[in-house]
Structure formats: C-alpha cells, structure tokens
C-alpha cells in the first residue's frame, strides 16, 4: 500500500445523545479528554466539570456508583 500524505484528524470530543423509552432525546453527553459535559434537550449550553472532579465524584462511596460487571 502506498504511504499516505493525509490522514483523518482525531475528534476533539465525542457526543452521545441520550434517549428515553420513547426514543426522545433527553440530553447530550459530551466527553472530552479533560472534561465531561451535559446539555439537557432544548438547551444551548452545556454544564461541564473537569474530568478530575468527575473521577473524584464517581469513585466516592457516597455516590453509591457501582462497577459495570459486564
């Protein structure tokens, strides 16, 4: 195969639309290397926290978050 001069740029973030049981979007979760953001449906701005704050929160036993066993 020939060597390519061009390549696809890596995305700066990944968006995930979250839908309810009726397939209606309830919001968008945006994952960046440095932060996690949430935008409720119909809103224009994201709520955002640094990844370090999210990590501290989700691993705190008070949140009662569980590890996925799959």
Secondary structure in CASP SS format (residue, H / E / C, confidence):
PFRMAT SS
TARGET T0000
AUTHOR 0000-0000-0000
METHOD secondary structure of the structure
MODEL  1
X C 1.00
X C 1.00
X C 1.00
X C 1.00
X C 1.00
X C 1.00
X C 1.00
X C 1.00
X C 1.00
X C 1.00
X C 1.00
X C 1.00
X E 1.00
X E 1.00
X E 1.00
X E 1.00
X E 1.00
X E 1.00
X E 1.00
X C 1.00
X C 1.00
X C 1.00
X C 1.00
X C 1.00
X E 1.00
X E 1.00
X E 1.00
X E 1.00
X E 1.00
X E 1.00
X E 1.00
X E 1.00
X C 1.00
X C 1.00
X E 1.00
X E 1.00
X E 1.00
X E 1.00
X E 1.00
X E 1.00
X C 1.00
X C 1.00
X C 1.00
X C 1.00
X C 1.00
X C 1.00
X E 1.00
X E 1.00
X E 1.00
X E 1.00
X H 1.00
X H 1.00
X H 1.00
X H 1.00
X H 1.00
X H 1.00
X H 1.00
X H 1.00
X C 1.00
X C 1.00
X H 1.00
X H 1.00
X H 1.00
X C 1.00
X C 1.00
X C 1.00
X C 1.00
X C 1.00
X C 1.00
X C 1.00
END
